[in-house]
């Protein structure tokens, strides 16, 4: 299963639609992507990337909502992992004899 997170296009390099690339900012990191499937993409656009190719443009409101939901899922996963780690530690802790 793939989970894509929208990112904002912050730079575009080249004019040839077959080789044009861009830099997408995901907040915590930036990645260079191929713009072959989105020749109309411009700096400031929000895009979804799959396998290194920008495939879809999104409205800013959709992109920000998707990022908010992803952050909520990540926080829930971290809380669940922390709880499981604490429970595992407590279960394996041996009392002194």
Secondary structure as the mmCIF struct_conf table of DSSP 4:
data_model
#
loop_
_struct_conf.conf_type_id
_struct_conf.id
_struct_conf.beg_label_comp_id
_struct_conf.beg_label_asym_id
_struct_conf.beg_label_seq_id
_struct_conf.end_label_comp_id
_struct_conf.end_label_asym_id
_struct_conf.end_label_seq_id
STRN STRN1 UNK A 7 UNK A 13
BEND BEND1 UNK A 15 UNK A 15
TURN_TY1_P TURN_TY1_P1 UNK A 17 UNK A 19
STRN STRN2 UNK A 21 UNK A 25
BEND BEND2 UNK A 27 UNK A 28
STRN STRN3 UNK A 30 UNK A 34
TURN_TY1_P TURN_TY1_P2 UNK A 36 UNK A 37
TURN_TY1_P TURN_TY1_P3 UNK A 39 UNK A 40
TURN_TY1_P TURN_TY1_P4 UNK A 43 UNK A 44
STRN STRN4 UNK A 46 UNK A 50
TURN_TY1_P TURN_TY1_P5 UNK A 51 UNK A 52
STRN STRN5 UNK A 53 UNK A 58
HELX_RH_AL_P HELX_RH_AL_P1 UNK A 60 UNK A 92
HELX_LH_PP_P HELX_LH_PP_P1 UNK A 93 UNK A 96
#
